[in-house]
């Protein structure tokens, strides 16, 4: 029997950010909350929070509302309060280094310049938590680097929006596999796709 397990979806609060690529973490955790019947009804740990039991596991869901670059404050507060070890933390986030449509579970590693991950690593003092990475692709061609911020802080293209629901469903399946099977088995089952 595990202690509590925490799934965090990263994003920026506010209506103007809601459809942005950078907010795909929120989108997944919203769907996960619906799928497991745990509403994000509480305002806690500087975010939207919910908790409930899934099987024998106490599941905590959190969407920090601190803005992306301070996400770690919310995550660390919740992790400390519930004594969640890094092994029991899953962070769902957008990933520039994966093409749109690619999903990957991963343990630890660098932050790839992702402000939300950087903040979490800085606040937890640990990199070894699990990540569920949702590919958003990245700009190519001239001035690609300068266009990254515009890319992440922008809505999905209409074509991508059409392809998003099945991706979000797959991400929810992967998060649930992490919850029920553990990271190694969930990676075996889902990463090969």
Secondary structure, DSSP 8 states (H G I E B T S, - for coil): ----EEEEE----SGGGTTBGGGHHHHHHHHHHHHHT----EEETTEEEEEEEETTEEEEEEEE-S-GGGHHHHHHHHHHHHT--GGGEEEEEEETTS-TT-EEEEES---TT-HHHHHHHHHHT---SEEEEEE-----STTTGGGHHHHHTSB--HHHHHHHHHHHHHHHHHHHHHHHH-HHHHHHHHTT-
